[in-house]
Amino acid sequence: MDILTDIAILVLAAFVGFEVISKVPNTLHTPLMSGTNAIHGIVLLGGLLVLSSAVGALNKVLLVIAITFGTINIVGGFLVTDRMLEMFKGRRGPKRSEEERAE
């Protein structure tokens, strides 16, 4: 494929991805984030496997950069998911002692 076809595919994929994500209801964002974190973990593992067989310094540097960004993405995704799940937990009152519960 030539460069123009590649750019057209990239632009169309970005547009379709934006349209699909913008239609997702707020209640589904947390489960989708968890699923994409799992997928990114698999991608990170693939990057590590490819790094072991990479030839050339440039390839290895690019793979290390990609693995670093992938790791940042996974950690950030889990932190955001954790914060979102905290929003769904009910508020708890002050803790009561054993004696107060027995009464």
PDB file as gemmi writes it, atoms N, CA and C in Angstrom:
CRYST1    1.000    1.000    1.000  90.00  90.00  90.00 P 1                      
ATOM      1  N   MET A   1       0.846  -1.190   0.000  1.00  0.00           N  
ATOM      2  CA  MET A   1       0.000   0.000   0.000  1.00  0.00           C  
ATOM      3  C   MET A   1       0.883   1.243   0.000  1.00  0.00           C  
ATOM      4  N   ASP A   2       0.378   2.269  -0.595  1.00  0.00           N  
ATOM      5  CA  ASP A   2       1.145   3.507  -0.606  1.00  0.00           C  
ATOM      6  C   ASP A   2       0.802   4.346   0.624  1.00  0.00           C  
ATOM      7  N   ILE A   3       1.526   5.415   0.811  1.00  0.00           N  
ATOM      8  CA  ILE A   3       1.400   6.243   2.005  1.00  0.00           C  
ATOM      9  C   ILE A   3       0.025   6.919   2.081  1.00  0.00           C  
ATOM     10  N   LEU A   4      -0.544   7.283   0.950  1.00  0.00           N  
ATOM     11  CA  LEU A   4      -1.851   7.942   0.942  1.00  0.00           C  
ATOM     12  C   LEU A   4      -2.939   6.994   1.451  1.00  0.00           C  
ATOM     13  N   THR A   5      -2.871   5.742   1.065  1.00  0.00           N  
ATOM     14  CA  THR A   5      -3.835   4.750   1.544  1.00  0.00           C  
ATOM     15  C   THR A   5      -3.677   4.544   3.047  1.00  0.00           C  
ATOM     16  N   ASP A   6      -2.445   4.482   3.515  1.00  0.00           N  
ATOM     17  CA  ASP A   6      -2.200   4.315   4.952  1.00  0.00           C  
ATOM     18  C   ASP A   6      -2.754   5.490   5.756  1.00  0.00           C  
ATOM     19  N   ILE A   7      -2.556   6.696   5.266  1.00  0.00           N  
ATOM     20  CA  ILE A   7      -3.068   7.888   5.962  1.00  0.00           C  
ATOM     21  C   ILE A   7      -4.588   7.897   5.954  1.00  0.00           C  
ATOM     22  N   ALA A   8      -5.192   7.512   4.833  1.00  0.00           N  
ATOM     23  CA  ALA A   8      -6.656   7.474   4.753  1.00  0.00           C  
ATOM     24  C   ALA A   8      -7.227   6.458   5.742  1.00  0.00           C  
ATOM     25  N   ILE A   9      -6.596   5.293   5.854  1.00  0.00           N  
ATOM     26  CA  ILE A   9      -7.051   4.276   6.811  1.00  0.00           C  
ATOM     27  C   ILE A   9      -6.919   4.791   8.241  1.00  0.00           C  
ATOM     28  N   LEU A  10      -5.804   5.465   8.545  1.00  0.00           N  
ATOM     29  CA  LEU A  10      -5.594   6.019   9.881  1.00  0.00           C  
ATOM     30  C   LEU A  10      -6.658   7.052  10.231  1.00  0.00           C  
ATOM     31  N   VAL A  11      -6.950   7.954   9.311  1.00  0.00           N  
ATOM     32  CA  VAL A  11      -7.958   8.992   9.563  1.00  0.00           C  
ATOM     33  C   VAL A  11      -9.341   8.367   9.738  1.00  0.00           C  
ATOM     34  N   LEU A  12      -9.693   7.422   8.888  1.00  0.00           N  
ATOM     35  CA  LEU A  12     -10.999   6.771   9.012  1.00  0.00           C  
ATOM     36  C   LEU A  12     -11.114   5.976  10.314  1.00  0.00           C  
ATOM     37  N   ALA A  13     -10.038   5.287  10.708  1.00  0.00           N  
ATOM     38  CA  ALA A  13     -10.060   4.531  11.958  1.00  0.00           C  
ATOM     39  C   ALA A  13     -10.204   5.466  13.149  1.00  0.00           C  
ATOM     40  N   ALA A  14      -9.534   6.604  13.123  1.00  0.00           N  
ATOM     41  CA  ALA A  14      -9.659   7.570  14.217  1.00  0.00           C  
ATOM     42  C   ALA A  14     -11.086   8.107  14.293  1.00  0.00           C  
ATOM     43  N   PHE A  15     -11.682   8.416  13.151  1.00  0.00           N  
ATOM     44  CA  PHE A  15     -13.053   8.936  13.133  1.00  0.00           C  
ATOM     45  C   PHE A  15     -14.051   7.895  13.642  1.00  0.00           C  
ATOM     46  N   VAL A  16     -13.944   6.673  13.156  1.00  0.00           N  
ATOM     47  CA  VAL A  16     -14.849   5.608  13.591  1.00  0.00           C  
ATOM     48  C   VAL A  16     -14.657   5.316  15.076  1.00  0.00           C  
ATOM     49  N   GLY A  17     -13.408   5.274  15.538  1.00  0.00           N  
ATOM     50  CA  GLY A  17     -13.144   5.040  16.958  1.00  0.00           C  
ATOM     51  C   GLY A  17     -13.740   6.122  17.824  1.00  0.00           C  
ATOM     52  N   PHE A  18     -13.603   7.376  17.429  1.00  0.00           N  
ATOM     53  CA  PHE A  18     -14.194   8.478  18.195  1.00  0.00           C  
ATOM     54  C   PHE A  18     -15.705   8.365  18.240  1.00  0.00           C  
ATOM     55  N   GLU A  19     -16.319   8.063  17.128  1.00  0.00           N  
ATOM     56  CA  GLU A  19     -17.777   7.945  17.085  1.00  0.00           C  
ATOM     57  C   GLU A  19     -18.273   6.793  17.953  1.00  0.00           C  
ATOM     58  N   VAL A  20     -17.587   5.681  17.924  1.00  0.00           N  
ATOM     59  CA  VAL A  20     -18.013   4.524  18.718  1.00  0.00           C  
ATOM     60  C   VAL A  20     -17.866   4.818  20.206  1.00  0.00           C  
ATOM     61  N   ILE A  21     -16.728   5.364  20.613  1.00  0.00           N  
ATOM     62  CA  ILE A  21     -16.484   5.641  22.028  1.00  0.00           C  
ATOM     63  C   ILE A  21     -17.427   6.708  22.555  1.00  0.00           C  
ATOM     64  N   SER A  22     -17.761   7.698  21.753  1.00  0.00           N  
ATOM     65  CA  SER A  22     -18.651   8.766  22.223  1.00  0.00           C  
ATOM     66  C   SER A  22     -20.076   8.274  22.453  1.00  0.00           C  
ATOM     67  N   LYS A  23     -20.438   7.145  21.887  1.00  0.00           N  
ATOM     68  CA  LYS A  23     -21.792   6.601  22.053  1.00  0.00           C  
ATOM     69  C   LYS A  23     -21.912   5.661  23.256  1.00  0.00           C  
ATOM     70  N   VAL A  24     -20.816   5.361  23.934  1.00  0.00           N  
ATOM     71  CA  VAL A  24     -20.845   4.440  25.071  1.00  0.00           C  
ATOM     72  C   VAL A  24     -21.454   5.149  26.279  1.00  0.00           C  
ATOM     73  N   PRO A  25     -22.467   4.552  26.931  1.00  0.00           N  
ATOM     74  CA  PRO A  25     -23.042   5.179  28.122  1.00  0.00           C  
ATOM     75  C   PRO A  25     -22.042   5.200  29.282  1.00  0.00           C  
ATOM     76  N   ASN A  26     -22.227   6.152  30.188  1.00  0.00           N  
ATOM     77  CA  ASN A  26     -21.305   6.322  31.315  1.00  0.00           C  
ATOM     78  C   ASN A  26     -21.205   5.073  32.179  1.00  0.00           C  
ATOM     79  N   THR A  27     -22.270   4.309  32.302  1.00  0.00           N  
ATOM     80  CA  THR A  27     -22.234   3.132  33.171  1.00  0.00           C  
ATOM     81  C   THR A  27     -21.357   2.014  32.621  1.00  0.00           C  
ATOM     82  N   LEU A  28     -21.028   2.066  31.339  1.00  0.00           N  
ATOM     83  CA  LEU A  28     -20.199   1.018  30.748  1.00  0.00           C  
ATOM     84  C   LEU A  28     -18.721   1.375  30.673  1.00  0.00           C  
ATOM     85  N   HIS A  29     -18.350   2.585  31.052  1.00  0.00           N  
ATOM     86  CA  HIS A  29     -16.952   2.984  30.927  1.00  0.00           C  
ATOM     87  C   HIS A  29     -16.028   2.154  31.814  1.00  0.00           C  
ATOM     88  N   THR A  30     -16.447   1.862  33.050  1.00  0.00           N  
ATOM     89  CA  THR A  30     -15.582   1.106  33.961  1.00  0.00           C  
ATOM     90  C   THR A  30     -15.332  -0.318  33.462  1.00  0.00           C  
ATOM     91  N   PRO A  31     -16.358  -1.085  33.066  1.00  0.00           N  
ATOM     92  CA  PRO A  31     -16.063  -2.426  32.537  1.00  0.00           C  
ATOM     93  C   PRO A  31     -15.227  -2.393  31.256  1.00  0.00           C  
ATOM     94  N   LEU A  32     -15.456  -1.410  30.409  1.00  0.00           N  
ATOM     95  CA  LEU A  32     -14.658  -1.313  29.185  1.00  0.00           C  
ATOM     96  C   LEU A  32     -13.208  -0.969  29.497  1.00  0.00           C  
ATOM     97  N   MET A  33     -12.981  -0.115  30.493  1.00  0.00           N  
ATOM     98  CA  MET A  33     -11.610   0.216  30.889  1.00  0.00           C  
ATOM     99  C   MET A  33     -10.891  -1.028  31.397  1.00  0.00           C  
ATOM    100  N   SER A  34     -11.582  -1.836  32.183  1.00  0.00           N  
ATOM    101  CA  SER A  34     -10.954  -3.053  32.700  1.00  0.00           C  
ATOM    102  C   SER A  34     -10.599  -4.003  31.565  1.00  0.00           C  
ATOM    103  N   GLY A  35     -11.480  -4.116  30.598  1.00  0.00           N  
ATOM    104  CA  GLY A  35     -11.205  -4.986  29.454  1.00  0.00           C  
ATOM    105  C   GLY A  35     -10.039  -4.493  28.618  1.00  0.00           C  
ATOM    106  N   THR A  36      -9.969  -3.194  28.390  1.00  0.00           N  
ATOM    107  CA  THR A  36      -8.859  -2.670  27.599  1.00  0.00           C  
ATOM    108  C   THR A  36      -7.545  -2.760  28.367  1.00  0.00           C  
ATOM    109  N   ASN A  37      -7.592  -2.678  29.690  1.00  0.00           N  
ATOM    110  CA  ASN A  37      -6.362  -2.875  30.468  1.00  0.00           C  
ATOM    111  C   ASN A  37      -5.833  -4.293  30.280  1.00  0.00           C  
ATOM    112  N   ALA A  38      -6.716  -5.264  30.242  1.00  0.00           N  
ATOM    113  CA  ALA A  38      -6.282  -6.646  30.022  1.00  0.00           C  
ATOM    114  C   ALA A  38      -5.686  -6.811  28.628  1.00  0.00           C  
ATOM    115  N   ILE A  39      -6.296  -6.190  27.636  1.00  0.00           N  
ATOM    116  CA  ILE A  39      -5.771  -6.265  26.272  1.00  0.00           C  
ATOM    117  C   ILE A  39      -4.400  -5.592  26.194  1.00  0.00           C  
ATOM    118  N   HIS A  40      -4.244  -4.455  26.861  1.00  0.00           N  
ATOM    119  CA  HIS A  40      -2.952  -3.773  26.848  1.00  0.00           C  
ATOM    120  C   HIS A  40      -1.878  -4.610  27.535  1.00  0.00           C  
ATOM    121  N   GLY A  41      -2.260  -5.395  28.533  1.00  0.00           N  
ATOM    122  CA  GLY A  41      -1.302  -6.296  29.167  1.00  0.00           C  
ATOM    123  C   GLY A  41      -0.794  -7.343  28.189  1.00  0.00           C  
ATOM    124  N   ILE A  42      -1.676  -7.843  27.350  1.00  0.00           N  
ATOM    125  CA  ILE A  42      -1.272  -8.819  26.334  1.00  0.00           C  
ATOM    126  C   ILE A  42      -0.361  -8.159  25.301  1.00  0.00           C  
ATOM    127  N   VAL A  43      -0.686  -6.933  24.921  1.00  0.00           N  
ATOM    128  CA  VAL A  43       0.154  -6.202  23.965  1.00  0.00           C  
ATOM    129  C   VAL A  43       1.538  -5.954  24.557  1.00  0.00           C  
ATOM    130  N   LEU A  44       1.588  -5.619  25.838  1.00  0.00           N  
ATOM    131  CA  LEU A  44       2.871  -5.401  26.499  1.00  0.00           C  
ATOM    132  C   LEU A  44       3.711  -6.683  26.516  1.00  0.00           C  
ATOM    133  N   LEU A  45       3.080  -7.797  26.793  1.00  0.00           N  
ATOM    134  CA  LEU A  45       3.783  -9.077  26.762  1.00  0.00           C  
ATOM    135  C   LEU A  45       4.314  -9.370  25.358  1.00  0.00           C  
ATOM    136  N   GLY A  46       3.530  -9.083  24.342  1.00  0.00           N  
ATOM    137  CA  GLY A  46       3.988  -9.260  22.963  1.00  0.00           C  
ATOM    138  C   GLY A  46       5.184  -8.378  22.656  1.00  0.00           C  
ATOM    139  N   GLY A  47       5.174  -7.145  23.158  1.00  0.00           N  
ATOM    140  CA  GLY A  47       6.310  -6.250  22.950  1.00  0.00           C  
ATOM    141  C   GLY A  47       7.576  -6.784  23.595  1.00  0.00           C  
ATOM    142  N   LEU A  48       7.430  -7.369  24.775  1.00  0.00           N  
ATOM    143  CA  LEU A  48       8.594  -7.954  25.448  1.00  0.00           C  
ATOM    144  C   LEU A  48       9.138  -9.149  24.667  1.00  0.00           C  
ATOM    145  N   LEU A  49       8.240  -9.957  24.112  1.00  0.00           N  
ATOM    146  CA  LEU A  49       8.682 -11.101  23.310  1.00  0.00           C  
ATOM    147  C   LEU A  49       9.386 -10.657  22.035  1.00  0.00           C  
ATOM    148  N   VAL A  50       8.864  -9.625  21.395  1.00  0.00           N  
ATOM    149  CA  VAL A  50       9.486  -9.119  20.171  1.00  0.00           C  
ATOM    150  C   VAL A  50      10.841  -8.497  20.494  1.00  0.00           C  
ATOM    151  N   LEU A  51      10.939  -7.844  21.664  1.00  0.00           N  
ATOM    152  CA  LEU A  51      12.207  -7.229  22.059  1.00  0.00           C  
ATOM    153  C   LEU A  51      13.323  -8.259  22.177  1.00  0.00           C  
ATOM    154  N   SER A  52      12.974  -9.459  22.625  1.00  0.00           N  
ATOM    155  CA  SER A  52      14.006 -10.480  22.791  1.00  0.00           C  
ATOM    156  C   SER A  52      14.590 -10.951  21.455  1.00  0.00           C  
ATOM    157  N   SER A  53      13.841 -10.788  20.374  1.00  0.00           N  
ATOM    158  CA  SER A  53      14.343 -11.229  19.072  1.00  0.00           C  
ATOM    159  C   SER A  53      14.651 -10.066  18.134  1.00  0.00           C  
ATOM    160  N   ALA A  54      14.629  -8.829  18.645  1.00  0.00           N  
ATOM    161  CA  ALA A  54      14.879  -7.660  17.795  1.00  0.00           C  
ATOM    162  C   ALA A  54      16.337  -7.594  17.385  1.00  0.00           C  
ATOM    163  N   VAL A  55      16.556  -7.150  16.161  1.00  0.00           N  
ATOM    164  CA  VAL A  55      17.907  -7.001  15.627  1.00  0.00           C  
ATOM    165  C   VAL A  55      18.131  -5.520  15.336  1.00  0.00           C  
ATOM    166  N   GLY A  56      19.239  -4.985  15.807  1.00  0.00           N  
ATOM    167  CA  GLY A  56      19.567  -3.591  15.534  1.00  0.00           C  
ATOM    168  C   GLY A  56      19.234  -2.702  16.721  1.00  0.00           C  
ATOM    169  N   ALA A  57      20.047  -1.701  16.900  1.00  0.00           N  
ATOM    170  CA  ALA A  57      19.880  -0.793  18.043  1.00  0.00           C  
ATOM    171  C   ALA A  57      18.612   0.044  17.924  1.00  0.00           C  
ATOM    172  N   LEU A  58      18.302   0.520  16.719  1.00  0.00           N  
ATOM    173  CA  LEU A  58      17.116   1.362  16.541  1.00  0.00           C  
ATOM    174  C   LEU A  58      15.848   0.586  16.877  1.00  0.00           C  
ATOM    175  N   ASN A  59      15.751  -0.644  16.426  1.00  0.00           N  
ATOM    176  CA  ASN A  59      14.583  -1.468  16.733  1.00  0.00           C  
ATOM    177  C   ASN A  59      14.428  -1.669  18.234  1.00  0.00           C  
ATOM    178  N   LYS A  60      15.536  -1.931  18.913  1.00  0.00           N  
ATOM    179  CA  LYS A  60      15.477  -2.151  20.358  1.00  0.00           C  
ATOM    180  C   LYS A  60      15.089  -0.880  21.100  1.00  0.00           C  
ATOM    181  N   VAL A  61      15.610   0.265  20.678  1.00  0.00           N  
ATOM    182  CA  VAL A  61      15.257   1.532  21.327  1.00  0.00           C  
ATOM    183  C   VAL A  61      13.777   1.830  21.129  1.00  0.00           C  
ATOM    184  N   LEU A  62      13.279   1.650  19.920  1.00  0.00           N  
ATOM    185  CA  LEU A  62      11.855   1.895  19.654  1.00  0.00           C  
ATOM    186  C   LEU A  62      10.971   0.945  20.456  1.00  0.00           C  
ATOM    187  N   LEU A  63      11.378  -0.295  20.585  1.00  0.00           N  
ATOM    188  CA  LEU A  63      10.597  -1.252  21.377  1.00  0.00           C  
ATOM    189  C   LEU A  63      10.606  -0.897  22.859  1.00  0.00           C  
ATOM    190  N   VAL A  64      11.744  -0.445  23.368  1.00  0.00           N  
ATOM    191  CA  VAL A  64      11.800  -0.041  24.776  1.00  0.00           C  
ATOM    192  C   VAL A  64      10.888   1.166  25.014  1.00  0.00           C  
ATOM    193  N   ILE A  65      10.891   2.114  24.098  1.00  0.00           N  
ATOM    194  CA  ILE A  65      10.004   3.275  24.220  1.00  0.00           C  
ATOM    195  C   ILE A  65       8.547   2.833  24.171  1.00  0.00           C  
ATOM    196  N   ALA A  66       8.209   1.931  23.249  1.00  0.00           N  
ATOM    197  CA  ALA A  66       6.834   1.438  23.144  1.00  0.00           C  
ATOM    198  C   ALA A  66       6.420   0.687  24.404  1.00  0.00           C  
ATOM    199  N   ILE A  67       7.313  -0.125  24.946  1.00  0.00           N  
ATOM    200  CA  ILE A  67       7.004  -0.872  26.168  1.00  0.00           C  
ATOM    201  C   ILE A  67       6.826   0.086  27.344  1.00  0.00           C  
ATOM    202  N   THR A  68       7.646   1.137  27.401  1.00  0.00           N  
ATOM    203  CA  THR A  68       7.516   2.130  28.474  1.00  0.00           C  
ATOM    204  C   THR A  68       6.164   2.834  28.400  1.00  0.00           C  
ATOM    205  N   PHE A  69       5.790   3.297  27.216  1.00  0.00           N  
ATOM    206  CA  PHE A  69       4.491   3.959  27.067  1.00  0.00           C  
ATOM    207  C   PHE A  69       3.341   2.991  27.336  1.00  0.00           C  
ATOM    208  N   GLY A  70       3.490   1.753  26.923  1.00  0.00           N  
ATOM    209  CA  GLY A  70       2.452   0.754  27.196  1.00  0.00           C  
ATOM    210  C   GLY A  70       2.293   0.507  28.686  1.00  0.00           C  
ATOM    211  N   THR A  71       3.406   0.458  29.407  1.00  0.00           N  
ATOM    212  CA  THR A  71       3.343   0.262  30.849  1.00  0.00           C  
ATOM    213  C   THR A  71       2.677   1.450  31.531  1.00  0.00           C  
ATOM    214  N   ILE A  72       3.033   2.656  31.114  1.00  0.00           N  
ATOM    215  CA  ILE A  72       2.390   3.858  31.670  1.00  0.00           C  
ATOM    216  C   ILE A  72       0.893   3.826  31.398  1.00  0.00           C  
ATOM    217  N   ASN A  73       0.507   3.391  30.203  1.00  0.00           N  
ATOM    218  CA  ASN A  73      -0.907   3.311  29.841  1.00  0.00           C  
ATOM    219  C   ASN A  73      -1.644   2.307  30.719  1.00  0.00           C  
ATOM    220  N   ILE A  74      -1.035   1.154  30.963  1.00  0.00           N  
ATOM    221  CA  ILE A  74      -1.683   0.125  31.787  1.00  0.00           C  
ATOM    222  C   ILE A  74      -1.839   0.607  33.228  1.00  0.00           C  
ATOM    223  N   VAL A  75      -0.765   1.146  33.801  1.00  0.00           N  
ATOM    224  CA  VAL A  75      -0.820   1.612  35.189  1.00  0.00           C  
ATOM    225  C   VAL A  75      -1.836   2.734  35.332  1.00  0.00           C  
ATOM    226  N   GLY A  76      -1.816   3.685  34.412  1.00  0.00           N  
ATOM    227  CA  GLY A  76      -2.795   4.770  34.449  1.00  0.00           C  
ATOM    228  C   GLY A  76      -4.218   4.266  34.296  1.00  0.00           C  
ATOM    229  N   GLY A  77      -4.409   3.286  33.426  1.00  0.00           N  
ATOM    230  CA  GLY A  77      -5.750   2.722  33.242  1.00  0.00           C  
ATOM    231  C   GLY A  77      -6.264   2.044  34.499  1.00  0.00           C  
ATOM    232  N   PHE A  78      -5.391   1.300  35.176  1.00  0.00           N  
ATOM    233  CA  PHE A  78      -5.821   0.657  36.419  1.00  0.00           C  
ATOM    234  C   PHE A  78      -6.104   1.688  37.510  1.00  0.00           C  
ATOM    235  N   LEU A  79      -5.319   2.753  37.574  1.00  0.00           N  
ATOM    236  CA  LEU A  79      -5.576   3.796  38.576  1.00  0.00           C  
ATOM    237  C   LEU A  79      -6.915   4.498  38.320  1.00  0.00           C  
ATOM    238  N   VAL A  80      -7.184   4.796  37.060  1.00  0.00           N  
ATOM    239  CA  VAL A  80      -8.458   5.436  36.724  1.00  0.00           C  
ATOM    240  C   VAL A  80      -9.621   4.495  37.006  1.00  0.00           C  
ATOM    241  N   THR A  81      -9.472   3.218  36.656  1.00  0.00           N  
ATOM    242  CA  THR A  81     -10.525   2.242  36.923  1.00  0.00           C  
ATOM    243  C   THR A  81     -10.782   2.123  38.417  1.00  0.00           C  
ATOM    244  N   ASP A  82      -9.720   2.115  39.218  1.00  0.00           N  
ATOM    245  CA  ASP A  82      -9.875   2.032  40.663  1.00  0.00           C  
ATOM    246  C   ASP A  82     -10.618   3.250  41.205  1.00  0.00           C  
ATOM    247  N   ARG A  83     -10.285   4.417  40.702  1.00  0.00           N  
ATOM    248  CA  ARG A  83     -10.991   5.631  41.148  1.00  0.00           C  
ATOM    249  C   ARG A  83     -12.466   5.597  40.746  1.00  0.00           C  
ATOM    250  N   MET A  84     -12.733   5.082  39.547  1.00  0.00           N  
ATOM    251  CA  MET A  84     -14.123   5.005  39.100  1.00  0.00           C  
ATOM    252  C   MET A  84     -14.917   4.014  39.952  1.00  0.00           C  
ATOM    253  N   LEU A  85     -14.301   2.894  40.314  1.00  0.00           N  
ATOM    254  CA  LEU A  85     -14.988   1.914  41.148  1.00  0.00           C  
ATOM    255  C   LEU A  85     -15.229   2.444  42.547  1.00  0.00           C  
ATOM    256  N   GLU A  86     -14.349   3.307  43.050  1.00  0.00           N  
ATOM    257  CA  GLU A  86     -14.552   3.917  44.366  1.00  0.00           C  
ATOM    258  C   GLU A  86     -15.817   4.775  44.375  1.00  0.00           C  
ATOM    259  N   MET A  87     -16.170   5.346  43.239  1.00  0.00           N  
ATOM    260  CA  MET A  87     -17.367   6.189  43.172  1.00  0.00           C  
ATOM    261  C   MET A  87     -18.635   5.367  43.377  1.00  0.00           C  
ATOM    262  N   PHE A  88     -18.611   4.082  43.051  1.00  0.00           N  
ATOM    263  CA  PHE A  88     -19.806   3.256  43.155  1.00  0.00           C  
ATOM    264  C   PHE A  88     -19.991   2.651  44.533  1.00  0.00           C  
ATOM    265  N   LYS A  89     -18.988   2.735  45.396  1.00  0.00           N  
ATOM    266  CA  LYS A  89     -19.120   2.194  46.739  1.00  0.00           C  
ATOM    267  C   LYS A  89     -19.982   3.128  47.563  1.00  0.00           C  
ATOM    268  N   GLY A  90     -20.811   2.521  48.412  1.00  0.00           N  
ATOM    269  CA  GLY A  90     -21.684   3.318  49.263  1.00  0.00           C  
ATOM    270  C   GLY A  90     -20.897   4.003  50.360  1.00  0.00           C  
ATOM    271  N   ARG A  91     -21.434   5.110  50.830  1.00  0.00           N  
ATOM    272  CA  ARG A  91     -20.782   5.805  51.926  1.00  0.00           C  
ATOM    273  C   ARG A  91     -21.079   5.075  53.216  1.00  0.00           C  
ATOM    274  N   ARG A  92     -20.068   4.918  54.010  1.00  0.00           N  
ATOM    275  CA  ARG A  92     -20.223   4.223  55.272  1.00  0.00           C  
ATOM    276  C   ARG A  92     -20.202   5.239  56.400  1.00  0.00           C  
ATOM    277  N   GLY A  93     -21.028   4.988  57.396  1.00  0.00           N  
ATOM    278  CA  GLY A  93     -21.065   5.851  58.560  1.00  0.00           C  
ATOM    279  C   GLY A  93     -19.866   5.588  59.445  1.00  0.00           C  
ATOM    280  N   PRO A  94     -19.814   6.262  60.583  1.00  0.00           N  
ATOM    281  CA  PRO A  94     -18.696   6.017  61.493  1.00  0.00           C  
ATOM    282  C   PRO A  94     -18.726   4.584  62.000  1.00  0.00           C  
ATOM    283  N   LYS A  95     -17.539   4.025  62.199  1.00  0.00           N  
ATOM    284  CA  LYS A  95     -17.448   2.639  62.649  1.00  0.00           C  
ATOM    285  C   LYS A  95     -17.947   2.534  64.084  1.00  0.00           C  
ATOM    286  N   ARG A  96     -18.725   1.478  64.306  1.00  0.00           N  
ATOM    287  CA  ARG A  96     -19.246   1.252  65.651  1.00  0.00           C  
ATOM    288  C   ARG A  96     -18.449   0.137  66.307  1.00  0.00           C  
ATOM    289  N   SER A  97     -18.366   0.218  67.595  1.00  0.00           N  
ATOM    290  CA  SER A  97     -17.636  -0.820  68.334  1.00  0.00           C  
ATOM    291  C   SER A  97     -18.512  -2.056  68.486  1.00  0.00           C  
ATOM    292  N   GLU A  98     -17.921  -3.129  68.961  1.00  0.00           N  
ATOM    293  CA  GLU A  98     -18.645  -4.395  69.176  1.00  0.00           C  
ATOM    294  C   GLU A  98     -19.783  -4.196  70.167  1.00  0.00           C  
ATOM    295  N   GLU A  99     -19.561  -3.371  71.201  1.00  0.00           N  
ATOM    296  CA  GLU A  99     -20.600  -3.183  72.228  1.00  0.00           C  
ATOM    297  C   GLU A  99     -21.823  -2.468  71.653  1.00  0.00           C  
ATOM    298  N   GLU A 100     -21.595  -1.487  70.779  1.00  0.00           N  
ATOM    299  CA  GLU A 100     -22.716  -0.755  70.196  1.00  0.00           C  
ATOM    300  C   GLU A 100     -23.514  -1.655  69.253  1.00  0.00           C  
ATOM    301  N   ARG A 101     -22.878  -2.574  68.573  1.00  0.00           N  
ATOM    302  CA  ARG A 101     -23.569  -3.490  67.669  1.00  0.00           C  
ATOM    303  C   ARG A 101     -24.429  -4.473  68.419  1.00  0.00           C  
ATOM    304  N   ALA A 102     -24.002  -4.880  69.599  1.00  0.00           N  
ATOM    305  CA  ALA A 102     -24.731  -5.869  70.376  1.00  0.00           C  
ATOM    306  C   ALA A 102     -26.030  -5.287  70.942  1.00  0.00           C  
ATOM    307  N   GLU A 103     -26.083  -3.993  71.128  1.00  0.00           N  
ATOM    308  CA  GLU A 103     -27.289  -3.365  71.715  1.00  0.00           C  
ATOM    309  C   GLU A 103     -28.435  -3.292  70.792  1.00  0.00           C  
TER     310      GLU A 103                                                      
END                                                                             
